[in-house]
Amino acid sequence: MITLKEMKSKSEMRQFVKFPFSLYKGSKYWIPPIINDEITSFDKKENPVFDHAEARFFVAIRDKKIVGRIAAIINWTEVNQQKLKKMRFGWFDFIDDKEVSKTLLNKVIAIGKEKQLEFIEGPVGFSNLDKTGVLIEGFDVLGTMITWYNHPYYKDHLEQLGYKKEKEWIESSFLVKDIKAENFTRMSNLIQKRYKLKSLTFTKTKDVLPYIDAMFALFNESYKKLSSFVPISETQVAYMKKKFIKYIHPEFIKFVADENDNLVAFAITMPSFSKALQKANGKLFPMGLFYLLQAQKNATDVVFYLIGIHPKYHNKGVNVIIFDEYYKTYNKLGITRCIRTPELEDNKAIQALWRNFNPKITKRRRTYKKDI
């Protein structure tokens, strides 16, 4: 018999966060989160996403043992402003037992009905900056700190329970040595002169901070036409600064500005912390922080986290300025491979940016939808 328990207290949320540690114990490809960071992100007093969203957290229990978990999420900005009556689910993990997955999902559906919502979709987080999608290809490829990993049977459970594909993302990687640097340098100079643009590069975190608010404003402008996009609020921006700035090497952030110093493009990459996080196994102390600092200092792989270009500058080659700067930085720092995080399969503008890099698709993931 399966029972559901709603997790509310800090100790209960710790159990919720730690369930995947047993589910993926021994996996070469799953990347554990930092436990305390994950718990904090679920704290309504800490994470400003709860200013416009709500979430409830459940575990499935059999024989006094947790066998699954799920977060039931409503983003009220999405519901009220975009008129999408969507019930979200995320942080969805379970043993290979359809009774478990069905029980968890049915609880989310019941909440959606109570709130008079029309459909359920997931796995997704609170916003576009959270992890998204169930992995459907690439189970033997190392994950990243900003994506979910899952067993192959997740897809089967969802489809057998009547869920249909809603959106699909692709992930890929390419080698720095495959970049034809001379083409980028020449084109970068031409584009900067033609549109009176300039690149902004950094070596110190304190020099990056004054641009972060403008960067997220540009992020909202760049992605607002995508069907799945929910704008990032000012309080969320402040939270993201606090949460992620410590992980980002300032030389891995690139901006492009116009002649009036207005940002027109940005990109953020991060050192790959995957192996360091596996060593840390969910804890910063006593050794986890050391592993992360070493990864930041000695990285050979980088994760391409975000890129945004103002719609006014689409199809004008502005991305070449960013890529040229990254090429210089990567060669200086000994970076050999770039890993691209999930990009919507229908976001042709972003995918076109990479066509000259000889990218290899490594993973696919998707969200699933069902009327309620």
C-alpha angles and dihedrals in degrees: 000000000000123000128187124225125191111224116219114142123076092252091050091049088052088058090048092052095044098051094090090054088071095036092055099031109149094014115145092204109041115097114211119220123231098267099218092046091053092049090050091051088059093050112107090208093053108036114064091203084086089069086081104013139057132204140184124197126214138180128198115227130198123174090354091302128112109243101169146003139202140177118220108209137184120188103200093194087061093045100043104031102031093034092229106144092204130158109203129207127192145153084054114171130153146154118262095276120113092207088063097048092043093051092051095047093045089057090056090047090052090054090048091053091050089054091046093243122156109217144012124228134179173316088292136129131229096285145355091283092062128085116279143187139028113265112248100167133024101048091152094054122095112255128227133234091254100051135066121240123206143171118267093250094069092081092049093052093051094048094045089052091057101262117145131209111269107169134359132206132196129210125197144163138213138191121249090223089065092063115104096222098185091062093052095048093050094045093044092057092048095049094047090053095043096052099027093244133150136196122239118208131176143203099181128057092221089062092055098051098075089061099048098089091050090047093057091045087055089046090057091048093047097052104030094105094058112105094231098046123124115182120247113240126224092251090051090052090055090049093049090052090054095043104043110022090085090061097050122088106219091227088061092064118084129184133184119205134186126235090278092053093252113146113245100168141013141178134190126198127174135201110261106261094178099110092039091054091049089054092046090052094201099316131099093197140099096000108355096087090050091053091050094048091049090050091051092050099042104031120147093175125058130194116224100222109172140359126178134177124186110251089238088066100043114131092012096105096250090140088067090068090055094045092049091054092047092051090056092047096046093051091049092049097040097248111164106173137037120205117203117215121221116310123183111256090228094052092099094165092063094042090052089061090068102045094106095051099072092236120193118213108234104170144016127199135175145187122234129218136200132175115243 
